[in-house]
Amino acid sequence: MQSFTHITVEGGGPLEGTVPVGGAKNSVLKLMAATLLAEGRYVLSNVPRITDVDLMSELLRATGCTVARDGLLLTIDVPSEIEPVAPYEIVEQFRASIVVMGPMLARCGEARVALPGGDDFGPRPIDMHVRGLQELGVEFETAHGYIHARTGNLQGARVLLEFPSVGATENLLMAAVRAKGITVIDNAAREPEIADLCELLNKMGARIVGAGSSTLTIDGVDSTDALHAATHTVIPDRIEAATYLCAVGISGGEITVAGARHEHMTMLCQKLGEMGMRISHDREGIWALANRRMMSTDCQSLPYPGIATDFKPFLVTMLASSDGVGIVTENLFSGRFRYVDELRRMGADIRTDSHHAIIRGVGKLSGAPVRAHDIRAGAALVIAGLAAEGETVVSDAEHIARGYDDIAGKLNGIGGKVSYR
Ligand code: UD1
């Protein structure tokens, strides 16, 4: 457990060396949820030491599982009967907990999940999760702040998602694994984390075809014993990798992000190339060189394989010191520009207009006290501080611990001057 509330960054010179990337937060949380589908002992490796994993562990414990960590290994013992409830105290702390609904329905025919609240980047409805599950024969009732989902029998169906929602695709996948007959999810999300989930589910005995594409076909297994526990290694975190690549874009220097998978972030690497970075990759990871001031560019967030909305704070931060004007458009989450006010406090020249940000590069930013509103925005402020004049103190930095396993240690390993408080 990382416990700090502030991160202090001393602005300095170029970054140099090798930084390792950890397991993907957005994958491991769903892999952990998937274990609820069948009794037995699961061993997940490459599990990052982040708060969201601790919260998901708590959630699994609340259902009756035993969860133990040993370094980067997580062992989950799932009992023969689980309690299909996700309590409010846990759900309110992290929204990803909604993905336990699919596996609980598949295992128990019901799920009681506290309604997730809003968060710092706009409302995040779950209407697509609900509509898709209704197609599979699930009925919903809402009372006392909980959604109660119930089904007599999950039935395979064709579900067309109106938007390739990551969470809705995952919930549907995990329910469909135990439905009677074939389920086809059309316009499914294609994120690498979903392919990782499909891989674990297939190891557990599921029959899913099309992982990583926009059409997922699931041939349901309708007997309880057809699914079993498995072991799995979590894929590397492409968002963490993007953080370090953009950090070098801002500070200059030459780094290797060890373990990063270029094929999971091709579009971002292309964009960084346009801005003037040299990037190459091999089986060990991604190498990046930034030996001059970056040039501004325009970009927009889109579902995978487009530029992820989670990369955007890093790109905005890079643009804040680049040469020229760039327009960044957010297409997924309406309120995801709050960190811009913080960057302005560091001297950035950024104007926002609904889901657009217009960024005029100012050269060097100036260190200042700033506040982290969420995981990625917080990390963006840390990397902004690396190249800023003087000291930057990021408060509410516990948000960063939700998704980064020792960000200070890793940045210090490549020449940063970052500390916790
Ligand atoms: C996941 C990621 C998050 C990432 C996002 C988009 C995790 C834990 N989080 O979030 O880091 O930024 O994917 O890549 O994996 N929507 C609806 N109705 C729904 C579901 C979603 O309107 O039922 C909307 C959302 O409000 C949002 C868009 O669809 O505007 C994308 O959401 P979704 O892909 O579901 O994101 P998450 O799974 O919540």
Residues whose N, C-alpha, C, O or C-beta is under 5 A from the ligand:
A	BS01	UD1	N26 A96 P123 R124 P125 I126 D127 M128 H129 P164 S165 V166 G167 A168 T309 D310 L332 F333
